[in-house]
């Protein structure tokens, strides 16, 4: 038994079995503590590689137009509700979801709660400057954190040689958790495509968390995050880049949910 695997929380296996579907996408009805417990169980078991998708309205709409995206979300080991509209849909399905599984919060809570267990972490994604700033921030906040490595891939498709080198680098570092910050749906597709070649117990796609904790992206106030208004905060910060994601995708989401509710269209 590894030293860092001691005292793994038993967790709630019944909770992990609870699921609901939104426009054909399967979500687990879990909260952040449940996800942290499951991550530690996978690390403890050290058997296979698992990936976690932290999904919201953007993810769901992307999955309606790209079958591979929907298959990636539905074939994940854990797809969790990040985004209040998804939480509201879960509640309508009868699940007691008090809050969403917000990616940056999951990231921070896992690091804080487990930093004394000597888990090794690898960070994949973001620019070199962002990763350097992130490393500085994490070392200040979590002095016991074990950083196995980091890699900033080029903003293009990697060549086969680059892919092979990246896989070798990650496997040589032997991390317990691989944090992937490539944005949606790129990070989800990347995790699914690499699950069989990476010897990493847990991979988690956390999008903007790298930028938030590196200090390069402002975070919405807590009251906006908890009330489903984070999209408005981010739209005001980056209207040119995000107008389609939030104004068009959010409208499509509501439209599709109403079609499904009234039995006018199936998204399965």
C-alpha positions as CSV (number, residue, x, y, z in Angstrom):
1,X,0.0,0.0,0.0
2,X,1.4,3.5,-0.9
3,X,1.9,5.9,1.9
4,X,-0.1,8.6,0.2
5,X,-3.1,6.2,-0.2
6,X,-3.7,5.8,3.5
7,X,-7.0,6.8,5.1
8,X,-9.0,7.0,1.9
9,X,-12.6,8.1,2.7
10,X,-15.1,5.3,2.2
11,X,-17.4,7.6,0.4
12,X,-21.1,7.0,-0.5
13,X,-21.3,4.4,-3.2
14,X,-25.1,4.8,-3.4
15,X,-24.7,8.5,-4.2
16,X,-22.2,7.6,-7.0
17,X,-24.9,5.5,-8.6
18,X,-27.4,8.3,-8.9
19,X,-27.6,9.7,-12.4
20,X,-29.9,11.9,-14.5
21,X,-29.9,12.9,-18.1
22,X,-30.1,16.3,-19.8
23,X,-30.6,16.4,-23.6
24,X,-29.1,12.9,-23.8
25,X,-26.1,13.7,-21.7
26,X,-25.7,11.6,-18.5
27,X,-24.7,13.4,-15.3
28,X,-23.9,12.0,-11.8
29,X,-25.9,13.5,-9.0
30,X,-22.9,14.3,-6.9
31,X,-21.3,17.2,-5.0
32,X,-17.7,18.2,-4.5
33,X,-17.0,16.0,-1.5
34,X,-18.3,13.0,-3.4
35,X,-16.0,13.7,-6.3
36,X,-13.0,14.1,-4.0
37,X,-13.7,10.8,-2.3
38,X,-14.1,9.0,-5.6
39,X,-10.8,10.5,-6.9
40,X,-9.0,9.2,-3.9
41,X,-10.5,5.7,-4.3
42,X,-9.2,5.6,-7.8
43,X,-5.8,6.7,-6.7
44,X,-5.8,4.1,-3.9
45,X,-6.9,1.3,-6.3
46,X,-4.2,2.3,-8.8
47,X,-6.0,0.3,-11.5
48,X,-6.6,1.9,-14.9
49,X,-7.0,5.5,-15.9
50,X,-10.2,7.5,-15.3
51,X,-11.4,10.8,-16.5
52,X,-13.8,13.3,-15.1
53,X,-15.7,15.8,-17.1
54,X,-17.0,19.0,-15.4
55,X,-19.8,19.9,-17.7
56,X,-22.2,22.8,-18.2
57,X,-24.6,24.3,-20.8
58,X,-21.7,24.9,-23.2
59,X,-20.7,21.2,-23.0
60,X,-24.3,20.0,-23.5
61,X,-24.9,22.2,-26.6
62,X,-21.6,21.2,-28.1
63,X,-22.7,17.6,-27.7
64,X,-25.9,18.1,-29.7
65,X,-23.8,18.9,-32.9
66,X,-20.9,16.6,-32.4
67,X,-21.7,13.0,-31.6
68,X,-18.1,12.3,-30.5
69,X,-18.5,15.0,-27.8
70,X,-21.7,13.4,-26.5
71,X,-20.0,10.0,-26.5
72,X,-17.0,11.4,-24.7
73,X,-19.2,12.9,-21.9
74,X,-21.3,9.8,-21.6
75,X,-18.3,7.4,-21.6
76,X,-16.5,9.4,-18.9
77,X,-16.0,7.8,-15.5
78,X,-17.7,10.7,-13.9
79,X,-19.6,13.6,-15.6
80,X,-20.5,16.2,-13.0
81,X,-22.9,19.2,-13.1
82,X,-20.9,22.4,-13.4
83,X,-23.4,25.1,-14.2
84,X,-26.6,26.0,-12.3
85,X,-29.0,25.2,-15.2
86,X,-27.7,21.6,-15.0
87,X,-28.2,21.6,-11.2
88,X,-31.7,22.9,-11.7
89,X,-32.4,20.1,-14.2
90,X,-31.1,17.6,-11.6
91,X,-33.4,18.9,-9.0
92,X,-36.3,18.7,-11.4
93,X,-35.4,15.0,-11.8
94,X,-35.7,14.6,-8.0
95,X,-32.0,14.8,-6.9
96,X,-30.9,16.8,-3.8
97,X,-28.2,18.9,-5.4
98,X,-27.5,21.9,-3.1
99,X,-24.7,23.3,-5.3
100,X,-22.9,22.8,-8.5
101,X,-19.5,21.0,-8.9
102,X,-17.6,24.2,-9.9
103,X,-14.4,23.2,-11.6
104,X,-12.1,25.8,-9.9
105,X,-13.6,25.1,-6.6
106,X,-13.2,21.3,-7.0
107,X,-9.5,21.9,-7.9
108,X,-8.9,24.1,-4.9
109,X,-10.7,21.8,-2.4
110,X,-9.0,18.7,-3.6
111,X,-5.5,20.3,-3.3
112,X,-6.3,21.7,0.1
113,X,-7.8,18.6,1.6
114,X,-5.2,16.2,0.3
115,X,-1.9,18.2,0.2
116,X,-0.6,16.2,3.2
117,X,-1.1,12.8,1.4
118,X,1.8,13.3,-1.0
119,X,-0.3,12.9,-4.1
120,X,1.6,13.9,-7.2
121,X,0.0,16.4,-9.6
122,X,0.7,17.1,-13.3
123,X,-0.7,20.2,-15.1
124,X,-1.4,20.0,-18.8
125,X,-2.7,23.0,-20.8
126,X,-2.5,26.8,-20.8
127,X,0.3,29.0,-21.9
128,X,3.8,28.7,-20.4
129,X,3.3,32.1,-18.7
130,X,0.0,30.9,-17.2
131,X,1.6,27.7,-15.9
132,X,4.5,29.5,-14.4
133,X,2.2,31.9,-12.6
134,X,0.0,28.9,-11.5
135,X,3.0,27.0,-10.1
136,X,4.0,30.1,-8.0
137,X,0.5,30.6,-6.7
138,X,0.1,26.9,-5.8
139,X,3.4,26.7,-4.0
140,X,2.4,29.8,-1.9
141,X,-1.1,28.4,-1.1
142,X,-0.2,24.7,-0.7
143,X,3.4,24.4,0.5
144,X,3.2,20.6,0.8
145,X,1.9,20.1,-2.7
146,X,3.8,17.6,-4.8
147,X,4.1,18.9,-8.4
148,X,5.2,16.1,-10.7
149,X,5.3,18.3,-13.8
150,X,3.6,20.7,-16.2
151,X,3.3,21.0,-20.0
152,X,2.0,23.8,-22.2
153,X,1.1,22.3,-25.5
154,X,1.2,24.4,-28.7
155,X,-2.1,26.0,-29.8
156,X,-2.5,23.6,-32.7
157,X,-2.8,19.9,-33.2
158,X,0.3,18.1,-32.0
159,X,2.3,16.0,-34.4
160,X,2.5,12.2,-33.7
161,X,6.0,12.7,-32.3
162,X,4.9,15.5,-30.0
163,X,2.0,13.4,-28.8
164,X,4.3,10.5,-28.1
165,X,6.7,12.8,-26.3
166,X,4.0,14.3,-24.1
167,X,2.6,10.9,-23.2
168,X,6.1,9.7,-22.3
169,X,6.7,12.8,-20.2
170,X,3.5,12.4,-18.2
171,X,4.0,8.7,-17.6
172,X,7.6,9.2,-16.6
173,X,6.4,11.8,-14.0
174,X,3.9,9.2,-12.6
175,X,1.3,11.6,-11.3
176,X,-1.7,10.6,-9.3
177,X,-3.8,13.3,-10.8
178,X,-3.5,15.0,-14.2
179,X,-5.3,18.3,-14.3
180,X,-6.2,19.2,-17.9
181,X,-6.9,22.9,-18.8
182,X,-7.6,23.0,-22.6
183,X,-11.1,24.4,-22.6
184,X,-14.3,22.7,-23.6
185,X,-14.7,20.4,-25.5
186,X,-11.0,20.0,-26.4
187,X,-10.0,18.9,-22.9
188,X,-12.7,16.2,-22.7
189,X,-11.8,14.8,-26.1
190,X,-8.1,14.8,-25.2
191,X,-8.7,12.9,-22.0
192,X,-10.8,10.2,-23.7
193,X,-8.3,9.8,-26.5
194,X,-5.4,9.4,-24.1
195,X,-7.0,7.3,-21.4
196,X,-5.6,4.1,-22.7
197,X,-2.0,5.3,-23.0
198,X,-1.6,7.2,-19.8
199,X,-0.8,5.5,-16.5
200,X,-2.6,8.1,-14.4
201,X,-5.4,7.1,-12.0
202,X,-7.3,10.3,-12.4
203,X,-7.6,13.0,-15.1
204,X,-9.8,16.0,-14.6
205,X,-10.8,18.7,-17.1
206,X,-11.0,22.0,-15.3
207,X,-11.0,24.6,-18.1
208,X,-10.5,28.1,-16.7
209,X,-9.2,27.0,-13.3
210,X,-5.6,27.4,-14.4
211,X,-6.1,31.0,-15.4
212,X,-8.1,31.9,-12.3
213,X,-5.5,30.6,-9.9
214,X,-2.7,32.0,-12.0
215,X,-4.3,35.4,-11.6
216,X,-4.9,36.0,-15.3
217,X,-8.7,35.7,-15.2
218,X,-11.1,37.3,-12.8
219,X,-13.6,35.1,-11.1
220,X,-17.2,36.1,-10.7
221,X,-18.4,37.0,-7.2
222,X,-19.7,34.1,-5.2
223,X,-23.3,35.3,-5.3
224,X,-23.3,35.4,-9.1
225,X,-21.7,31.9,-9.3
226,X,-24.3,30.5,-6.9
227,X,-27.3,32.1,-8.6
228,X,-26.5,31.1,-12.2
229,X,-25.2,34.5,-13.3
230,X,-21.6,33.7,-13.8
231,X,-22.2,33.7,-17.6
232,X,-23.2,37.4,-17.4
233,X,-20.0,38.3,-15.5
234,X,-17.8,36.6,-18.1
235,X,-19.8,38.0,-21.0
236,X,-19.2,41.5,-19.7
237,X,-15.5,40.8,-19.4
238,X,-15.1,39.2,-22.9
239,X,-18.1,40.1,-25.0
240,X,-16.5,39.6,-28.4
241,X,-15.2,36.1,-27.6
242,X,-18.1,34.8,-25.5
243,X,-21.3,36.3,-26.9
244,X,-22.1,33.3,-29.0
245,X,-21.4,30.8,-26.2
246,X,-23.7,32.5,-23.8
247,X,-26.4,34.3,-25.7
248,X,-26.8,31.7,-28.5
249,X,-26.0,28.6,-26.5
250,X,-28.1,29.5,-23.5
251,X,-31.1,30.3,-25.7
252,X,-30.6,27.0,-27.6
253,X,-30.4,25.1,-24.3
254,X,-33.7,26.6,-23.0
255,X,-35.4,25.9,-26.4
256,X,-34.2,22.3,-26.5
257,X,-35.2,21.6,-22.9
258,X,-38.7,22.9,-23.7
259,X,-38.9,20.7,-26.8
260,X,-37.9,17.7,-24.7
261,X,-40.3,18.6,-21.9
262,X,-43.3,18.7,-24.2
263,X,-42.3,15.6,-26.1
264,X,-41.7,17.4,-29.3
265,X,-38.1,16.1,-29.8
266,X,-35.9,13.4,-28.3
267,X,-32.2,14.0,-27.7
268,X,-31.3,10.5,-26.8
